[in-house]
């Protein structure tokens, strides 16, 4: 994917010191400054300023969703992953089960399965602050692969960490909703640019918000942020910024 409540908080200062120099949007996995991690989703206690914190709440949400989905998968007993194919682009409005909102059209996340960083351009990212080079983390412990791209602020005491998570397997909306409810103290079903979405947030301590957006049947992405900077705009309105970040992703998915 929480913060403040002790169930998931951001990667901190030690991570920031390792993640490289000033952010350049053109960087990709394998380039200098982009670090791929396969060490698992819980790298241990880090520090944000003088606070001892654990990994990103967005990362925790992703890991818990993977675990839950493995249990709910039709092939869970055999241990076989259930991979999702590319959704067909459609002009028809569709809605995930359990929601009243219909999608304007289905969007394809498959081209970004290995590089969710590409879902935001350099100029778009600059609207949210100044960042170091992105960090990509890959988790293949569940029914498929999940990939998370995180941008640490250039100055850890001034900005927020932003993240995008994508999956290469089907993630049912009802499973997503149930598990987001287990990870965040506050949950809200909404729409972002017409697409059904769920936001989960904490509003105390080190605040954070994650927005899960359904772009096709069984296909979602997560957009999240975390910050401990009390005078930052994200601290006062974390979900406003999480949804703004998700709207940027949707715009780029539409092409």
C-alpha positions as CSV (number, residue, x, y, z in Angstrom):
1,X,0.0,0.0,0.0
2,X,-0.8,2.1,7.9
3,X,0.8,5.1,9.0
4,X,0.4,6.4,12.5
5,X,-1.6,3.3,13.4
6,X,1.5,1.1,13.1
7,X,0.3,-1.1,10.2
8,X,2.5,0.4,7.4
9,X,4.5,3.6,6.9
10,X,7.0,4.9,4.4
11,X,10.4,3.9,3.5
12,X,12.6,6.3,5.3
13,X,15.8,8.2,5.4
14,X,18.1,5.2,5.0
15,X,16.3,4.3,1.9
16,X,16.4,7.9,0.6
17,X,20.2,8.0,1.1
18,X,20.5,4.8,-1.0
19,X,18.1,5.7,-3.8
20,X,20.3,8.0,-5.9
21,X,20.5,11.5,-7.1
22,X,18.0,14.0,-8.4
23,X,15.1,12.4,-10.3
24,X,15.2,12.3,-14.1
25,X,12.0,10.9,-15.6
26,X,13.9,9.3,-18.5
27,X,15.5,6.8,-16.1
28,X,14.3,3.2,-16.4
29,X,15.1,0.0,-14.6
30,X,18.7,-0.9,-15.2
31,X,19.7,2.7,-15.7
32,X,21.8,4.5,-13.1
33,X,19.7,5.6,-10.1
34,X,16.9,3.1,-10.6
35,X,17.2,0.2,-8.2
36,X,15.3,-3.1,-8.6
37,X,14.6,-5.0,-5.4
38,X,13.7,-8.6,-5.1
39,X,14.4,-8.9,-1.4
40,X,10.7,-9.0,-0.5
41,X,8.2,-6.3,0.5
42,X,9.3,-5.8,4.1
43,X,12.9,-4.6,4.2
44,X,12.7,-3.8,7.9
45,X,12.8,-0.7,10.1
46,X,14.0,2.5,8.4
47,X,14.1,6.1,9.5
48,X,12.3,9.1,8.3
49,X,14.0,12.1,9.9
50,X,14.3,11.1,13.5
51,X,11.3,8.8,13.4
52,X,11.8,5.0,13.3
53,X,9.3,3.7,10.6
54,X,8.5,0.6,8.6
55,X,8.0,0.2,4.8
56,X,5.5,2.1,2.7
57,X,1.9,1.6,3.6
58,X,1.3,1.2,-0.1
59,X,3.8,-1.7,-0.1
60,X,2.0,-3.3,2.9
61,X,-1.3,-3.0,1.1
62,X,0.1,-4.6,-2.1
63,X,1.6,-7.5,-0.1
64,X,-1.6,-8.2,1.8
65,X,-3.6,-8.1,-1.4
66,X,-1.3,-10.6,-3.0
67,X,-1.6,-12.9,0.0
68,X,-5.4,-12.6,0.1
69,X,-5.8,-13.1,-3.6
70,X,-3.6,-16.3,-3.4
71,X,-6.2,-17.7,-0.9
72,X,-9.1,-16.6,-3.0
73,X,-7.7,-17.7,-6.4
74,X,-9.6,-20.4,-8.3
75,X,-6.4,-22.4,-8.5
76,X,-5.2,-21.7,-5.0
77,X,-5.4,-25.3,-4.0
78,X,-3.1,-26.3,-6.8
79,X,-0.8,-23.3,-6.1
80,X,-1.0,-22.1,-9.7
81,X,-1.1,-18.4,-10.4
82,X,-4.1,-16.9,-12.2
83,X,-2.6,-14.5,-14.7
84,X,-4.7,-11.8,-16.3
85,X,-4.6,-11.2,-20.1
86,X,-4.8,-7.8,-21.6
87,X,-8.3,-6.3,-21.4
88,X,-9.9,-5.5,-24.7
89,X,-10.3,-1.7,-25.2
90,X,-13.9,-0.9,-25.2
91,X,-16.1,2.1,-25.5
92,X,-18.9,0.4,-23.5
93,X,-19.3,1.3,-19.9
94,X,-18.5,-1.5,-17.5
95,X,-18.6,-1.8,-13.7
96,X,-16.7,-4.1,-11.3
97,X,-19.0,-6.4,-9.2
98,X,-20.1,-4.7,-6.0
99,X,-19.9,-1.2,-7.3
100,X,-22.5,1.2,-8.7
101,X,-20.0,3.0,-10.9
102,X,-19.4,2.1,-14.5
103,X,-16.1,2.6,-16.2
104,X,-16.0,5.0,-19.3
105,X,-13.9,2.3,-21.0
106,X,-11.4,-0.5,-20.1
107,X,-7.8,0.5,-20.0
108,X,-4.7,-1.8,-20.4
109,X,-2.1,-1.9,-17.7
110,X,-0.1,-4.7,-19.3
111,X,2.5,-2.5,-21.1
112,X,3.5,-1.1,-17.7
113,X,3.6,-4.4,-15.8
114,X,7.4,-4.1,-15.5
115,X,7.8,-0.4,-15.3
116,X,5.0,1.5,-13.6
117,X,7.3,4.5,-13.4
118,X,6.5,5.1,-17.0
119,X,2.9,5.9,-16.0
120,X,4.0,9.4,-15.0
121,X,6.1,11.8,-17.1
122,X,8.8,14.1,-15.7
123,X,6.8,17.2,-16.1
124,X,3.7,15.7,-14.5
125,X,5.8,14.5,-11.5
126,X,7.3,17.9,-11.1
127,X,3.8,19.2,-10.3
128,X,3.9,17.2,-7.1
129,X,7.4,18.3,-6.0
130,X,11.1,17.5,-6.5
131,X,12.1,13.8,-6.3
132,X,15.1,11.5,-6.4
133,X,15.4,8.8,-9.0
134,X,12.6,6.2,-8.7
135,X,13.0,2.9,-6.9
136,X,11.3,-0.2,-8.3
137,X,10.4,-3.1,-6.0
138,X,9.2,-6.5,-7.5
139,X,7.2,-9.1,-5.5
140,X,6.7,-12.5,-7.0
141,X,5.6,-14.3,-3.8
142,X,1.9,-14.3,-4.6
143,X,-0.3,-15.6,-7.5
144,X,1.7,-13.5,-9.9
145,X,4.0,-10.5,-10.0
146,X,3.4,-7.1,-8.4
147,X,5.6,-4.1,-9.2
148,X,5.8,-0.9,-7.2
149,X,7.5,2.3,-8.3
150,X,8.3,4.8,-5.5
151,X,9.6,8.4,-5.7
152,X,11.4,9.7,-2.6
153,X,11.3,13.5,-2.1
154,X,14.6,15.2,-2.9
155,X,14.4,16.6,0.6
156,X,12.9,14.1,3.1
157,X,11.9,16.8,5.5
158,X,10.0,18.9,2.9
159,X,8.0,16.6,0.7
160,X,6.0,13.4,0.3
161,X,6.8,9.9,-1.1
162,X,4.6,8.9,-4.0
163,X,4.1,5.4,-5.3
164,X,2.3,3.5,-8.1
165,X,1.6,-0.3,-7.9
166,X,0.6,-2.6,-10.7
167,X,-0.1,-6.3,-11.0
168,X,0.1,-9.0,-13.8
169,X,-2.7,-11.0,-12.3
170,X,-6.4,-10.6,-11.7
171,X,-7.4,-8.7,-8.6
172,X,-11.2,-8.8,-8.0
173,X,-12.7,-5.6,-6.7
174,X,-14.4,-7.2,-3.7
175,X,-11.1,-8.7,-2.6
176,X,-9.4,-5.4,-3.1
177,X,-12.1,-3.6,-1.0
178,X,-11.9,-6.1,1.8
179,X,-8.2,-6.0,2.2
180,X,-7.9,-2.3,1.9
181,X,-10.3,-2.1,4.8
182,X,-7.9,-4.2,6.8
183,X,-5.0,-2.0,6.0
184,X,-6.4,1.5,6.5
185,X,-8.3,3.1,9.3
186,X,-10.5,5.1,6.9
187,X,-12.0,3.8,3.7
188,X,-14.0,5.6,1.0
189,X,-15.5,4.3,-2.3
190,X,-15.4,7.0,-4.9
191,X,-14.7,7.6,-8.6
192,X,-11.6,9.2,-10.2
193,X,-12.2,10.6,-13.7
194,X,-15.2,8.3,-14.0
195,X,-13.4,5.1,-12.8
196,X,-14.4,3.2,-9.7
197,X,-11.9,3.7,-6.9
198,X,-11.3,3.0,-3.2
199,X,-9.2,5.3,-1.0
200,X,-7.7,4.2,2.3
201,X,-6.1,6.8,4.6
202,X,-4.8,7.7,8.0
203,X,-5.0,11.3,9.2
204,X,-2.6,11.4,12.2
205,X,1.1,10.9,12.8
206,X,2.8,10.1,9.6
207,X,-0.1,10.4,7.3
208,X,-0.8,8.5,4.0
209,X,-3.4,7.7,1.5
210,X,-3.7,5.0,-1.2
211,X,-6.1,5.1,-4.1
212,X,-6.9,1.8,-5.8
213,X,-8.5,2.4,-9.3
214,X,-10.4,-0.3,-11.3
215,X,-9.5,0.2,-14.9
216,X,-10.9,-3.2,-16.2
217,X,-12.4,-6.4,-14.9
218,X,-9.9,-7.7,-12.3
219,X,-7.3,-5.0,-13.2
220,X,-6.4,-2.2,-10.8
221,X,-3.5,0.1,-10.0
222,X,-2.6,1.7,-6.7
223,X,-1.6,5.3,-6.3
224,X,-0.3,6.3,-2.9
225,X,1.6,8.8,-0.9
226,X,3.1,9.2,2.6
227,X,4.5,12.1,4.5
228,X,5.4,13.3,8.0
229,X,5.9,16.9,7.1
230,X,3.1,18.7,8.9
231,X,3.3,21.9,6.9
232,X,3.1,20.1,3.5
233,X,-0.1,20.3,1.5
234,X,-0.2,16.4,1.3
235,X,-0.2,16.2,5.1
236,X,-3.5,18.2,5.3
237,X,-5.1,16.5,2.3
238,X,-3.4,13.2,1.6
239,X,-6.3,11.7,-0.4
240,X,-6.7,14.8,-2.5
241,X,-3.2,14.4,-3.7
242,X,-3.4,10.6,-4.0
243,X,-6.4,11.0,-6.3
244,X,-4.7,13.7,-8.3
245,X,-1.8,11.4,-8.8
246,X,-4.1,8.6,-9.9
247,X,-5.8,11.0,-12.3
248,X,-2.5,11.6,-14.0
249,X,-2.0,7.8,-14.4
250,X,-5.5,7.5,-15.9
251,X,-4.8,10.3,-18.3
252,X,-1.6,8.6,-19.6
253,X,-3.4,5.2,-19.8
254,X,-6.0,6.7,-22.0
255,X,-3.3,8.0,-24.4
